Amino acid sequence: MTLRLTVPDVPSETDRDAVITPLRAYNVSRAGEPHIRPVAVLLTDKDGGHVGGLWGKCVYDWLFVELLAVPEEYRGKDYGTALMERAETIARDNGCIGIWLDTYEFQARGFYEKLGFEQFGTLEDHPVGQKRYFLRKRF
């Protein structure tokens, strides 16, 4: 059997499934079925509208924080710290051994380090002239 490379103009969920299905099968065969739990901690205004928050997921033994957003007018008021503390509680409650995330040089590396995170990787020139940092906090 001969395979060929195909690049769809507009990749679809079916295309994604073609990649993830064999990858997931391989991962399960090596590490077991993952416990995956989406995590959302939202900042909600007085009218009940969501204005920011945290989005991530517990996978195997770690919580990955994919997104954290505190609108500029609310920064410096400990909302970011509260979001991360709640995420840590959720991670611990789900049996995680730590939290990991990434942040750009122009974002919040110092904020995370104040919360006990340590850098474990750097991607240079992403975007060009900047750095992307990978941080973790073990419990």
Legacy VTK file of the C-alpha trace (Angstrom):
# vtk DataFile Version 3.0
C-alpha trace
ASCII
DATASET POLYDATA
POINTS 139 float
0.000 0.000 0.000
1.341 3.419 -0.945
0.382 6.585 0.884
0.466 10.141 -0.416
0.416 13.529 1.254
-2.747 15.630 0.980
-3.122 19.249 2.128
-6.765 20.368 2.334
-7.438 24.031 1.558
-9.792 24.244 4.530
-9.005 21.530 7.107
-12.122 20.014 8.679
-12.955 18.158 11.864
-12.883 14.966 9.798
-9.297 15.804 8.818
-8.427 16.396 12.482
-10.026 13.088 13.430
-7.875 11.304 10.837
-4.815 12.524 12.725
-6.008 12.228 16.294
-7.557 8.736 16.081
-4.303 6.808 15.558
-2.441 9.163 17.906
-4.968 8.628 20.680
-4.849 4.845 20.165
-1.059 4.892 20.464
-1.122 7.083 23.573
-3.711 4.880 25.286
-1.631 1.785 24.511
1.380 3.380 26.248
-0.096 5.514 29.048
-3.643 4.254 29.568
-6.931 6.002 29.014
-6.537 9.675 29.927
-8.811 11.366 32.394
-9.678 14.567 30.489
-11.731 17.225 32.224
-12.327 20.673 30.706
-11.853 23.494 33.199
-13.387 26.972 33.016
-13.255 29.613 35.744
-15.040 32.743 34.567
-14.936 36.363 35.656
-18.554 37.485 35.831
-19.690 41.102 36.084
-22.591 42.423 38.191
-25.000 41.891 35.267
-24.037 38.231 34.931
-21.908 38.750 31.817
-18.640 36.870 31.458
-15.759 39.280 30.865
-12.720 37.001 31.099
-11.372 34.060 33.013
-9.395 30.872 32.698
-9.765 27.967 30.269
-7.876 24.701 30.446
-8.108 20.980 30.949
-6.947 18.278 33.297
-5.231 15.551 31.273
-3.662 12.532 32.958
-1.953 14.067 36.014
-1.583 17.739 35.059
-3.834 20.730 34.509
-2.941 22.652 31.351
-4.014 26.306 31.468
-4.635 27.118 27.826
-6.023 30.643 28.252
-6.095 33.278 30.996
-7.618 36.698 30.373
-8.287 39.545 32.768
-9.562 42.677 30.997
-7.212 45.622 31.415
-9.608 47.615 33.601
-9.632 44.766 36.166
-5.881 44.105 36.293
-4.003 44.747 39.514
-7.016 43.754 41.611
-5.966 40.124 42.263
-8.460 38.578 39.832
-5.661 36.754 38.017
-4.395 35.356 41.305
-7.919 34.285 42.264
-8.354 32.532 38.908
-5.090 30.642 39.303
-5.838 29.709 42.912
-9.218 28.297 41.888
-7.547 26.392 39.039
-5.055 24.923 41.499
-7.891 23.791 43.763
-9.625 22.147 40.792
-6.363 20.477 39.751
-5.740 19.092 43.231
-9.365 17.916 43.515
-8.866 16.011 40.247
-5.702 14.281 41.438
-3.294 16.386 39.396
0.328 16.724 40.471
0.781 20.156 38.928
-0.221 22.883 36.482
1.551 23.869 33.300
1.027 26.710 30.842
2.741 28.906 28.323
3.000 32.670 28.048
4.629 35.107 25.677
7.457 37.442 26.623
5.054 40.393 26.364
2.485 38.734 28.635
2.643 37.549 32.241
5.725 35.433 32.976
6.512 37.418 36.159
2.944 37.014 37.393
3.161 33.229 37.129
6.589 33.121 38.746
5.206 35.055 41.746
2.637 32.254 42.061
5.385 29.636 42.274
5.718 28.617 38.625
9.131 27.791 37.167
10.225 27.957 33.560
10.959 24.633 31.890
11.261 25.718 28.282
11.635 28.632 25.894
10.720 28.954 22.244
12.826 31.703 20.653
11.414 33.949 17.926
7.750 33.181 18.497
6.693 35.677 17.341
9.920 36.795 15.666
11.885 38.957 18.076
9.939 37.635 21.094
9.986 34.508 23.237
7.346 32.055 24.364
7.896 30.575 27.805
6.651 27.267 29.191
6.103 27.154 32.935
5.017 24.587 35.506
4.096 24.375 39.136
4.346 21.022 40.897
2.297 20.500 44.028
LINES 1 140
139 0 1 2 3 4 5 6 7 8 9 10 11 12 13 14 15 16 17 18 19 20 21 22 23 24 25 26 27 28 29 30 31 32 33 34 35 36 37 38 39 40 41 42 43 44 45 46 47 48 49 50 51 52 53 54 55 56 57 58 59 60 61 62 63 64 65 66 67 68 69 70 71 72 73 74 75 76 77 78 79 80 81 82 83 84 85 86 87 88 89 90 91 92 93 94 95 96 97 98 99 100 101 102 103 104 105 106 107 108 109 110 111 112 113 114 115 116 117 118 119 120 121 122 123 124 125 126 127 128 129 130 131 132 133 134 135 136 137 138
